[in-house]
């Protein structure tokens, strides 16, 4: 199990993903009404609201007590670079 310790904006996550994959990753922010208009279920839309407002509250020291060592997003992505490059191979 991996736990990323960084608290990053979506733009920062996109930049890190782009840096590792070599593919452009853009962030588009939409409100709940726009998400629903795109055909997403209301529960899905509200789960994204919850993630943005509350998010998962993880205590790194408590996680370490369970053998989970937090790592940076960059470290996480670099360690999975080959998988990400395959996954994003068809993306322009």
C-alpha positions in Angstrom: 0.0 0.0 0.0 1.3 3.5 -0.9 0.4 6.7 0.8 1.4 10.0 -0.8 2.3 12.5 1.9 2.1 15.7 -0.3 -0.8 18.1 -0.1 -0.9 19.3 -3.7 -3.3 21.2 -5.9 -4.7 19.4 -9.0 -2.5 21.6 -11.1 0.6 20.4 -9.2 -0.5 16.8 -9.6 -1.0 17.3 -13.3 2.4 18.9 -13.6 4.1 16.0 -11.8 2.2 13.4 -13.9 3.2 15.3 -17.1 6.9 15.4 -16.0 7.0 11.6 -15.4 5.0 10.5 -18.5 6.2 13.1 -20.9 2.5 13.7 -21.8 0.5 16.8 -21.4 -1.9 16.6 -18.5 -4.4 19.4 -18.1 -6.8 20.2 -15.3 -10.3 21.4 -15.9 -12.4 22.5 -12.9 -16.1 22.2 -13.1 -19.0 22.7 -10.7 -21.5 20.0 -9.6 -24.1 21.2 -12.1 -21.6 20.8 -15.0 -20.6 17.3 -13.7 -24.2 16.2 -13.6 -24.8 17.7 -17.1 -21.9 15.5 -18.3 -23.9 12.5 -17.2 -22.2 11.6 -13.9 -24.3 10.2 -11.1 -25.0 12.7 -8.3 -23.3 10.4 -5.8 -20.1 10.6 -7.9 -20.3 14.3 -8.1 -20.8 14.7 -4.3 -17.9 12.3 -3.6 -15.6 14.7 -5.5 -17.0 17.6 -3.5 -16.2 15.7 -0.3 -12.6 14.9 -1.5 -12.1 18.6 -2.2 -13.6 19.9 1.1 -12.7 17.1 3.6 -10.4 14.7 1.8 -8.8 11.7 3.5 -7.3 12.7 6.8 -4.3 10.5 7.4 -1.8 10.8 10.2 1.6 9.9 8.8 2.9 8.7 12.2 -0.1 6.5 12.7 0.2 5.1 9.2 3.9 4.3 9.9 2.8 2.4 13.0 1.0 0.1 10.5 4.1 -0.3 8.3 3.0 2.2 5.7 5.7 4.7 4.9 4.4 7.9 3.2 6.3 9.1 0.1 6.2 12.1 -2.1 4.0 12.0 -5.2 7.1 12.4 -7.4 8.7 9.3 -5.8 5.4 7.4 -6.2 5.1 8.3 -9.9 8.8 7.7 -10.7 8.6 4.3 -9.1 5.7 3.5 -11.5 7.1 5.3 -14.5 7.1 2.3 -16.8 3.4 1.5 -16.0 2.4 5.1 -16.5 4.2 5.3 -19.8 2.3 2.2 -21.1 -1.0 3.6 -19.8 -0.4 6.9 -21.4 1.2 5.6 -24.6 -1.8 6.5 -26.8 -2.3 10.0 -25.3 -1.0 12.9 -27.4 
